[in-house]
Amino acid sequence: RADFKSAARYMERAIDILGPVDVLCSDFARLRLLAGDHQGALDYAKRMSEAHPELHQLQRETVTLFGEVRTIPEGIEWARSLVEKQPGNLFAKLTLAEAIAYVHEQGTLHRDLKPSNVLIEQQDREQRPEEIELYQRAAGILFQAGLFEDAERAIVIAVNKEPRNAMLHAQLATIYKIAGRDDLARQSLERAKALGAPIDF
């Protein structure tokens, strides 16, 4: 624990110098937990996650800390409150969806369970994708959770960043099709085919 405390001090110093970098803040919270400061680790993770909406890895770590310090259902309620406070924050919604996925995987139900929250499979929680892949991953999880508008928004952002990616257009076409927006689905499908995606409905 003494080593963890020393590591946490160095990590805190790095954050002071570099600012709230996602991986540093997440690791700092984890080190505080390992050093025995369980409540302090959770309080820090909650405070920083709420103050910095872009820190998605820290948001996920916060839910995990809830599970270790308190309970995962409390972590889900915290993630839900984060979405309510920051309705435009795609990462907060992804954190909530991942937390629900984890609970389903463990065979545990939470009190606000409903069919639209059931996810087909849990994504790799340790993956640290590049920006485009992050939006694709977010769209997949949000789509499976029934959050079609948010899934669409995630893929549209990715398409705007990489407009010649055929599979992004194909993924967008699928989201539009399931959501019943057939005209937009056809447009996206045609674009995907023009770019070489071997896909059809």
Buried (B, 14 or more C-beta within 10 A) or exposed (E): EEEBBEBBEEBBEBBEEEEBBBEBBBBBBBBBBBBEBBEBBBBBBBEBBBEBBEBBBBBBBBBBBBBBBBEBBBBBBBBBBBBEEBEEBBBBBBBBBBBBBBBBEEEEEBEEBEEEBEBEEBBEEEEEEEEBEBBBBBBBBBBBBBBBEBBBBBBBBBBEEBEEBBBBBBBBBBBBBEBEBEEBBBBBBEBBBEBEBEBEE
